[in-house]
């Protein structure tokens, strides 16, 4: 029997389940999700799904939770990477959340999709979800494809792989290689390796103009290990803000750790060439 989840603004839920949903970790793949209109945090209404899209993605997130902010930043990057593809993106928050704070979190992360209010936490409960952030995928026929929980490592790669699989750009075997890469290509848990990934993320955020988030990534890298590249990144953030005096301190720290750090040397030279009012 096909599982169906129907949601209404009055939070009525009709579940036709086999076996009962409570016995499952999450709703089963293939579960039909009703396309409903939900209130947005901006005061309007929008559809949960877009039947014209090949892939619908919704992410449950919370305000005041760093994991949720990190997930939204990763999804914002994927929105840019996959721009123009038939994907419908939606954020979902509980009605207990402040609409203004939810909007601010999404905007601060660069996540440009509509943020909807899950009326009565109906969808969250019906899907059997217990954690935040959590990402769900629904195809153009309204069938649940998967639910992915947030992970600190390779989150963006898994979400991108899932979307490309739904779009028909990769096959199941290729997606499985993303989920279970060859052991030799598994990311290292060494603090410096993890820190380098933080710096790389910070560089992308800086390039996109997200200075505050880039600074967070750089400082997170420094919490893992003293790294010249992290100090250079902080210097570049400060220089982008027109604060070369502070940037030069960061470049100096980087060059103490690595006299050959090119980013620090280039940043220091850029500050030296800047007009006196910008130093």
Residue, then its C-alpha position, 0 to 999 in steps of 0.5 A: x500500500x502506498x504511504x500518503x502524507x497529507x497536510x493542511x493549514x489546520x494541521x490535519x494529517x491523514x496517514x495511510x501507512x504500511x507498516x505504521x510510520x512510528x515503527x520507521x526511522x523516517x518516512x519510507x522512500x516513495x511516500x506521497x507528499x501532498x503539495x500544500x500552501x504554507x505561510x512564509x516568514x515574510x507574511x505571504x503563502x507559497x507552495x511546499x512543492x513545485x510539480x514542474x521541478x525535477x527535484x524538490x528540496x526542503x530543509x528543516x532548520x532552527x534559529x540559534x543553531x550553528x549546524x543549521x546555519x552551516x547547512x544553509x550556507x552549504x545549500x546556498x553554495x549549491x543554489x549557485x552551483x546548480x543555478x538554472x536547473x529544475x530544482x525547487x528549494x524551500x526552507x522550513x521552520x517550526x511555528x514556534x520559531x520567530x519569523x524574523x529570526x528565521x528570515x535573518x538566518x536564511x538571509x545571512x547564510x545566503x539561502x535565497x529560497x522561500x522559508x515556510x512555516x510548517x503548520x503545527x509541525x505537521x510535516x516534521x512529525x509525519x516524516x518521523x524527523x527528530x533532529x535539525x537540520x534535516x533535508x528532504x527530497x521529493x520528485x516532480x510526482x510528489x514522491x519522497x526520494x530521501x531524507x538526509x541528515x546534516x553531517x560535518x564532512x561532505x554534507x554539500x557533496x552528498x546533497x549535490x549528488x542526491x540532486x544530480x541523481x534526481x536530475x538524471x545527471x548521475x546514476x546510482x553507482x556514481x551516487x554510491x561512490x559519493x556516499x562511500x568513497x574509496x578508502x584512499x580518498x576518504x577525508x582525513x580527520x586530522x585537525x589540519x586537514x579539517x582546518x584546510x577544508x574550513x579555510x577553503x569554505x571561507x575562501x568561497x564565502x569571501x569570494x561571494x561577499x559573505x565576510x562574516x561567515x568567512x571569518x567564522x570559517x577562518x576562526x574555526x580552522x584556527x581552533x583546530x590548528x595554527x594555520x598560516x592560511x587561516x590567518x591570511x584569510x582573516x587578513x583578507x576579510x579585514x582588508x575587504x572591510x577596508x581595515x588594512x591595519x588589522x589585516x597587516x597583523x593577521x598577515x604577519x601572523x601568517x608569515x611567521x608560521x609560513x614565510x612562503x605564504x603567498x596569500x599573506x604576501x599578496x595581501x600585505x602588498x595590496x595594503x601597502x599600495x592602498x590609499x592612505x585612508x584605507x590603511 
